[in-house]
């Protein structure tokens, strides 16, 4: 199994899925983290570019994000826009939104041991 976590610093969960600089990809085998790699988010969008708030003439595409996390079954994040959530769902990727954007590896470990408590909503914290 592969789990993707959006990150800006390579260690902690980014506050917003689409605006993250990269994704940490955790390879899980027998309930343990076996490997991890970081992939750049080539489709990073700017503040205010979520959902219908895009400043461009068309909304941002999530194809680049889906390419970066290709092969991942799960995304754990602190928030995302509804369009990203819909794109992940259409691609068959399970989304888990957490209340605290803490250390990525600790969050994955909590998920693997059944101790991760997801937040009820998936939408971004952009305050718009």
C-alpha positions in Angstrom: 0.0 0.0 0.0 1.1 3.6 -0.7 0.1 6.6 1.3 0.6 10.2 0.2 1.0 13.2 2.5 1.2 16.8 1.3 4.2 18.6 2.7 6.1 21.9 2.4 9.1 21.0 4.5 9.6 17.3 3.9 8.6 16.3 7.4 5.2 17.7 8.4 1.8 17.7 6.8 1.0 20.8 4.8 -2.1 22.8 5.8 -3.5 22.6 2.3 -3.3 19.7 -0.1 -3.2 21.6 -3.4 -0.7 24.3 -2.3 1.8 21.9 -0.9 5.3 22.0 -2.4 5.6 18.2 -2.5 4.1 14.9 -1.4 5.8 12.4 0.9 4.9 8.9 -0.4 5.1 6.1 2.2 5.4 2.5 1.0 3.7 0.3 3.5 4.3 -3.5 3.8 2.9 -5.8 6.5 1.6 -2.8 8.4 5.1 -1.1 8.6 6.6 1.8 6.8 9.2 0.2 4.5 10.2 3.2 2.3 9.5 6.8 1.7 10.2 9.2 -1.1 9.3 12.8 -1.9 7.7 13.9 -5.2 7.4 17.5 -6.2 3.9 18.9 -6.6 4.1 20.2 -10.2 0.5 21.4 -10.1 0.8 23.6 -7.0 -1.8 26.3 -7.1 -1.8 29.7 -5.5 -3.7 31.1 -2.5 -7.3 31.7 -3.6 -7.1 29.3 -6.4 -9.3 26.7 -4.7 -12.7 25.7 -6.1 -14.6 28.6 -7.6 -12.1 31.1 -6.2 -9.7 30.6 -9.0 -8.3 33.8 -10.5 -7.7 32.1 -13.8 -10.3 31.8 -16.5 -10.6 28.1 -15.8 -10.3 26.2 -12.5 -6.9 24.5 -11.7 -6.4 21.0 -13.0 -5.5 18.3 -10.6 -4.0 16.0 -13.2 -0.4 17.0 -12.1 -1.2 16.2 -8.5 -2.7 12.8 -9.5 0.4 12.1 -11.5 2.6 12.9 -8.6 0.7 10.5 -6.2 0.1 7.8 -8.9 -0.1 4.4 -7.2 -1.2 5.8 -3.8 -4.4 4.3 -2.4 -4.7 6.9 0.5 -4.0 10.6 1.0 -3.8 11.9 4.5 -4.0 15.7 4.7 -5.1 18.6 6.9 -7.4 20.1 4.3 -8.2 20.4 0.6 -10.7 22.0 -1.7 -13.8 20.2 -2.9 -12.5 19.9 -6.5 -9.3 18.1 -5.3 -11.5 15.9 -3.1 -13.7 15.0 -6.1 -10.6 14.4 -8.3 -9.2 12.0 -5.7 -12.5 10.2 -5.3 -12.8 9.8 -9.1 -9.3 8.3 -9.2 -10.2 5.8 -6.4 -8.0 7.4 -3.8 -9.2 7.4 -0.2 -8.9 10.8 1.6 -8.4 11.1 5.3 -8.4 14.6 6.7 -6.9 15.2 10.1 -7.4 18.1 12.5 -3.7 18.7 13.2 -1.0 19.2 10.6 1.7 17.3 12.6 4.6 15.2 11.7 3.9 13.1 8.6 5.6 9.9 9.7 3.9 9.9 13.1 0.5 10.5 11.4 1.1 7.5 9.1 2.1 5.4 12.0 -1.0 6.4 13.9 -3.1 5.4 10.9 -1.4 2.0 10.7 -2.1 1.3 14.3 -5.7 2.5 14.2 -5.0 5.5 16.4 -5.6 8.2 13.8 -8.8 10.2 14.3 -10.0 11.8 11.1 -11.8 15.1 11.0 -15.3 15.1 9.6 -14.8 17.6 6.7 -12.3 17.7 3.8 -12.5 21.3 2.7 -9.6 23.7 2.9 -8.9 26.1 5.7 -8.3 29.0 3.3 -10.9 31.2 5.1 -12.8 32.0 1.9 
